[in-house]
Amino acid sequence: MLITGLPQAQYRTNVYVLDPHDGAITYAADLSKRAEGFHGKPLPDGSIPITVQWALTEKSVVVFPCLSRPFYGLINPRSLNFLGGITVLNRYDTAPRQYGYALGSSLDEAAGVVFGPQDADPQNRIKILAGRQLLLLNNGIPDSRPNGEGFFLAEERLVPTLLQAAWDMWRLDEDRLQTMRDHAIENQHLQRLHQRTAQVLEAAQEAARQKEWSRYVAHLRVALGLENQVYPEAMATLNDVIKGMVFFLALLIPAAFLGERLLLGAAQITRQLTGFGALLAAVWLAISQVHPAFAIAHPLVILLAFAIMAMAGLVLVLISSRFNSFMKERGDRIHHVEMRRFSVAHAAFMLGISNMRRRKLRTGLTLTTLVLLTFTVLSFASYESRARFISLSLEHEGEYEGILV
């Protein structure tokens, strides 16, 4: 296609091929990572930028035979702003091989269209995340797959969009809250918001059956606004549990070393490493049976994350120590004194451990006291953050009627 008379500027372009009989879109621009190598990264609304700088500017755009499905209601229910930008995933929560989309640019155009391949099999499904996961369309299945199967665009449609998105987010949050309840992690504020969302969604469905569309839309926006508060909080709570587990594992390394010195005290390095590894594995197996993080994420994933962090920390320490020693050798000889200080500190630490081994009763009572105090604090300490309304009564009367916005 040749377009003449354009001044030098950057333009947003959408490329389609239309059916000459009914005007349906049969080809659309491919916005996948593979196609970005030909026409560049798309803008948040799905258009492709083209910069006109010369008398003749050429641009190649990759298109694919597609099916189109519209979706509506791209409005933030809490701020009533337009939700710009979406993320398209397949049923495995990765980027599809071929896809495209087009979005409106304002509240007057709070809608969009997603494009999928025409020859896709039933396993090739589409999920949509809009506005930093403020709107979620994943076609969730209750009690079996709350993360969703995605939509098979050849047979399924994305309308009613708001109702589908609200129930999809509710099912996903219900699964996460149930996981928290199964491991005695309670947040009454989130539970109340989540239950209120279900009630409002049922009221919205009742309004739809009675064809009271204004009340239907109002209930849907209330439900999405409530569930948008639950979604990030539930996700943050589960992430905090996993981060706490990784922190405990980091404390486990010095604890395993101390345990090997206290319980075994082997002289050979091979026996020391064997004892250290055995204690580490034993505590790992014990924690994996009781800590809720292992039910939220796979145990091997947590072990892999911990191992990567430990090895990265070890490499950083080795590189920094080697660099510091090299620089000090080039400058002066103070490093000999510092190495002597480190040796003295290590010898004093090992001497303290040997004294603890000789006084077994005192050491056992001290460790028991520390363990009991720690678990007592962890068991009875509970922290919860919440938002609430605070009203302050004033003694004088207002000089006007109404409210100040």
Secondary structure in CASP SS format (residue, H / E / C, confidence):
PFRMAT SS
TARGET T0000
AUTHOR 0000-0000-0000
METHOD secondary structure of the structure
MODEL  1
M C 1.00
L C 1.00
I C 1.00
T C 1.00
G C 1.00
L C 1.00
P C 1.00
Q C 1.00
A E 1.00
Q E 1.00
Y E 1.00
R E 1.00
T E 1.00
N C 1.00
V C 1.00
Y E 1.00
V E 1.00
L E 1.00
D C 1.00
P C 1.00
H C 1.00
D C 1.00
G C 1.00
A C 1.00
I E 1.00
T E 1.00
Y E 1.00
A E 1.00
A E 1.00
D C 1.00
L C 1.00
S C 1.00
K H 1.00
R H 1.00
A H 1.00
E H 1.00
G H 1.00
F H 1.00
H H 1.00
G C 1.00
K C 1.00
P C 1.00
L C 1.00
P C 1.00
D C 1.00
G C 1.00
S C 1.00
I E 1.00
P E 1.00
I E 1.00
T E 1.00
V E 1.00
Q C 1.00
W C 1.00
A C 1.00
L C 1.00
T C 1.00
E C 1.00
K C 1.00
S C 1.00
V C 1.00
V C 1.00
V E 1.00
F E 1.00
P E 1.00
C E 1.00
L E 1.00
S E 1.00
R E 1.00
P E 1.00
F E 1.00
Y E 1.00
G C 1.00
L C 1.00
I E 1.00
N C 1.00
P C 1.00
R C 1.00
S C 1.00
L C 1.00
N C 1.00
F E 1.00
L C 1.00
G C 1.00
G C 1.00
I E 1.00
T E 1.00
V E 1.00
L E 1.00
N C 1.00
R C 1.00
Y C 1.00
D C 1.00
T C 1.00
A C 1.00
P C 1.00
R C 1.00
Q C 1.00
Y C 1.00
G E 1.00
Y E 1.00
A E 1.00
L E 1.00
G C 1.00
S C 1.00
S C 1.00
L H 1.00
D H 1.00
E H 1.00
A C 1.00
A E 1.00
G E 1.00
V E 1.00
V E 1.00
F E 1.00
G E 1.00
P E 1.00
Q C 1.00
D C 1.00
A C 1.00
D C 1.00
P C 1.00
Q C 1.00
N C 1.00
R C 1.00
I E 1.00
K E 1.00
I E 1.00
L E 1.00
A E 1.00
G C 1.00
R C 1.00
Q C 1.00
L C 1.00
L E 1.00
L E 1.00
L E 1.00
N C 1.00
N C 1.00
G C 1.00
I E 1.00
P C 1.00
D C 1.00
S C 1.00
R E 1.00
P C 1.00
N C 1.00
G C 1.00
E C 1.00
G C 1.00
F E 1.00
F C 1.00
L C 1.00
A C 1.00
E C 1.00
E C 1.00
R C 1.00
L C 1.00
V C 1.00
P C 1.00
T H 1.00
L H 1.00
L H 1.00
Q H 1.00
A H 1.00
A H 1.00
W H 1.00
D H 1.00
M H 1.00
W H 1.00
R H 1.00
L H 1.00
D H 1.00
E H 1.00
D H 1.00
R H 1.00
L H 1.00
Q H 1.00
T H 1.00
M H 1.00
R H 1.00
D H 1.00
H C 1.00
A C 1.00
I C 1.00
E C 1.00
N C 1.00
Q H 1.00
H H 1.00
L H 1.00
Q H 1.00
R H 1.00
L H 1.00
H H 1.00
Q H 1.00
R H 1.00
T H 1.00
A H 1.00
Q H 1.00
V H 1.00
L H 1.00
E H 1.00
A H 1.00
A H 1.00
Q H 1.00
E H 1.00
A H 1.00
A H 1.00
R H 1.00
Q C 1.00
K C 1.00
E C 1.00
W H 1.00
S H 1.00
R H 1.00
Y H 1.00
V H 1.00
A H 1.00
H H 1.00
L H 1.00
R H 1.00
V H 1.00
A H 1.00
L H 1.00
G H 1.00
L H 1.00
E H 1.00
N H 1.00
Q H 1.00
V H 1.00
Y H 1.00
P H 1.00
E H 1.00
A H 1.00
M H 1.00
A H 1.00
T H 1.00
L H 1.00
N H 1.00
D H 1.00
V H 1.00
I H 1.00
K H 1.00
G H 1.00
M H 1.00
V H 1.00
F H 1.00
F H 1.00
L H 1.00
A H 1.00
L H 1.00
L H 1.00
I H 1.00
P H 1.00
A H 1.00
A H 1.00
F H 1.00
L H 1.00
G H 1.00
E H 1.00
R H 1.00
L H 1.00
L H 1.00
L H 1.00
G C 1.00
A C 1.00
A C 1.00
Q C 1.00
I H 1.00
T H 1.00
R H 1.00
Q H 1.00
L H 1.00
T H 1.00
G H 1.00
F H 1.00
G H 1.00
A H 1.00
L H 1.00
L H 1.00
A H 1.00
A H 1.00
V H 1.00
W H 1.00
L H 1.00
A H 1.00
I H 1.00
S H 1.00
Q H 1.00
V H 1.00
H C 1.00
P C 1.00
A H 1.00
F H 1.00
A H 1.00
I H 1.00
A C 1.00
H C 1.00
P H 1.00
L H 1.00
V H 1.00
I H 1.00
L H 1.00
L H 1.00
A H 1.00
F H 1.00
A H 1.00
I H 1.00
M H 1.00
A H 1.00
M H 1.00
A H 1.00
G H 1.00
L H 1.00
V H 1.00
L H 1.00
V H 1.00
L H 1.00
I H 1.00
S H 1.00
S H 1.00
R H 1.00
F H 1.00
N H 1.00
S H 1.00
F H 1.00
M H 1.00
K H 1.00
E H 1.00
R H 1.00
G H 1.00
D C 1.00
R C 1.00
I C 1.00
H H 1.00
H H 1.00
V H 1.00
E H 1.00
M H 1.00
R H 1.00
R H 1.00
F H 1.00
S H 1.00
V H 1.00
A H 1.00
H H 1.00
A H 1.00
A H 1.00
F H 1.00
M H 1.00
L H 1.00
G H 1.00
I H 1.00
S H 1.00
N H 1.00
M H 1.00
R H 1.00
R H 1.00
R C 1.00
K H 1.00
L H 1.00
R H 1.00
T H 1.00
G H 1.00
L H 1.00
T H 1.00
L H 1.00
T H 1.00
T H 1.00
L H 1.00
V H 1.00
L H 1.00
L H 1.00
T H 1.00
F H 1.00
T H 1.00
V H 1.00
L H 1.00
S H 1.00
F H 1.00
A C 1.00
S C 1.00
Y C 1.00
E C 1.00
S C 1.00
R C 1.00
A C 1.00
R C 1.00
F C 1.00
I C 1.00
S C 1.00
L C 1.00
S C 1.00
L C 1.00
E C 1.00
H C 1.00
E C 1.00
G C 1.00
E C 1.00
Y C 1.00
E C 1.00
G C 1.00
I C 1.00
L C 1.00
V C 1.00
END
